[in-house]
């Protein structure tokens, strides 16, 4: 269980406070994916996020199942990047196709207002699919005006 350890006031007087959490090492969800992180895909995802107006931060903790944190004034999101060799089944359920990534995002110790997203891309496509991972469902974003995002694959 994550336990708040304190609140750190902002040093720059921005009005944002930082809540510090602590969890024992045995309780932290570790990376369940096989192999190394897709560094090239993560770098491309960061560029994609920046084109939508987000600032990005790398995840420096190996115990948390996300690759980057993206934020702008209106929104904060944690993103897991996944590149797959094969075509994504348009009629399948994402939580069956990518169970480790989705469960890892659901287990993150962030407040509910911080959205969890899985960004997917196949090896031969240059388009990102953005999925929002909720506690009980996964939703593919078809269009999102504030980010000027359009998904040509949305069903």
N, C-alpha and C positions, 0 to 999 in steps of 0.2 A: 504494500500500500504506500502510495506517495504521501508524504507528510510535509506540510508547509514548514519551513525552517525560519522564515522571516520575510520581511518586505524591505527592499532596498530603495530609498528615495532616489529620484533621478538627479544625476550630477549636473546635468545641463539645464535644469529647471524647465524641462519640456512638458511636465505634467504627467508623464507616464511613470508608473512604478514597476519595479521588477519583483516578481514573487519568486523566491528561491525554494525549490523542492529538493527533498532528499529521499532516496529510496535505497534499500539494501541491494547489493549487487545480485543476489539470488533472485530478486523480484523483477529485475529489469528484463524486458523482452530483448533478446539478442537477435542479430541478423539471421534470418531463416533462409535467405536465398543462397544459391550455390555460386561459387566462383567470386571473382573480383567485381567491384562496382563498375558500372559502365561509364567510365570517366569521360569519354568523348560524347556520349549521349547526355550526360549531366551538364557538360559545358555548353552543348547546343540548347538544352532546356533553359539554362540560365540566360542565354542570349534571347531566347523566345520570351521569357518572363520580362526581361528588360525592355524589349520592344513593346510590351503591353503596359509599360510604365512602372513595373515593380522594381524594387531594390532586392538584392539576393544576399543570402548568407549561407555558407556551407555548414553542414552538420558535422561538427568535430567529434561528436560522441559516437563510438562504435556500438553502443548499447541501444540506441534509438533507431527505429526503422523508418527513417526518412533521409533524403539526400540533400534537399535545400529548403530553406525557409524563405518565402517571398512575402514582401509587404509593401504597401503604400498606405496613404492616409485612410482610405476606405476599407482596407482589407488586410488580413494576415492569414497566410496559408502555409501548411507544411506539405512538401511535395516528395513523393517517391517516384523515381524515374525508372521505367522499364522498357527495354528494347527487346523485341522478340524476332526470331527468324521467320516465324510462320504467320500467315494471315490470321487476323483475329476473327473468330467466329461471330458473325453479326447476330445470330440467333441464340448464342450461348449466354450463360450467366457469368458475369465478370468475377463474382466471388468463387465460382468453380474453376475458372480459367487461371486466376491469379490469387489463390487462397492465402499464400504466405504474405504477400505484399499487403493485401487488404486487411488481414488479421493484424499485421504489424502496425498499420496505420490506426486501426481501431484501438489498439492497446497503448497508444502514445499518451503520456501524462500531461496533455494540454487541456485547457478549458474547452467546453463545447463550442464556444464562439470562434475558435480557431479552426478553420476548415482544413480537412485532410483531403489531398488530391493524389491520385495515381495518374501519371502522365505516361501514355503508351505510344509506342511507334514501332512499326515493323521495319525490318532491315531495308526494304526497298521503297518505302514511302517516306516522304519528307514532311508529313503532316502529323502533328501531335493530337492525340485524343485525350481530352481531360475528363477524368472521372472524379466525382465527389463521393467520398466514402463516409456514409453515416453509420450510426450504430446498428441499424437493421436493414439498410439497403445501400445500393451503389447506383449512382445516377450519372449518365453520360451528359456532359454539357454540349448542347447543340449550338447555342448562341448565347453570348454574354456581352451585352452592350458596353458596360463600363471598361471592359478590356479590349473591345473591338475584336472579339474572338468568334470565329465561325468554324464549326466542325463539319467538313463535307461528308463524313461517315455517319453522322447521327441518324438514328433510326426514327 
